Amino acid sequence: MPRTFTVSDSILIYADRAAIYRQVSQPALMGRWSPENRGATVREPREHTRVGLVFDGHNKRGAVRWTTRCTVTAADEGRLFRFRVHAIGLKRPRLRGPIATWEYRFEEAEGGTRVTETWTDDRRKWPDFAANAFDRIVTRGHTFADFQRQNIRTTLRNLKAAMESPPHSPET
């Protein structure tokens, strides 16, 4: 069966486009919304997110934890944030190669912001049968496209809830 290389979903969030972008474009914060990502270590943490910024993503699925090395490939404030995953490993990302690309688009819509999250499988050189077999082992029966479709839905719902909730006032 040929595999699906790209999946995406969108959600309407009633919050400022620039404010949502500022949150999503900080890789260390992604663990707040993602069911699998646990945040990131940014190599230059004081630096503004920019194209070329490198970070290590920390992930967990069940009892398994792993780290990915990622590079920001688009950082158009308030409009587009994209990064490429190009190395993976259990504690340190040692195995290099094209893995995936994640993209977030932000568009004004219906009094809020339409956020579109897209995952692209960059393992183009893998034969479909090998990728499908590997995917079903590491996702407990799913292809990565199906698995990521659900992860994207969950991430977007969590992002919406966080961005639309009233700010917490400090305790006095």
Secondary structure, DSSP 8 states (H G I E B T S, - for coil): -----EEEEEEEESS-HHHHHHHHT-GGGGGGT-SSEEEEEESSTTS---TT-EEEEEEEETTEEEEEEEEEEEEETTTEEEEEEEEEESSS--EEEEEEEEEEEEEEETTEEEEEEEEEE--TTS-HHHHHHHHHHHTTS--HHHHHHHHHHHHHHHHHHHHHS-------
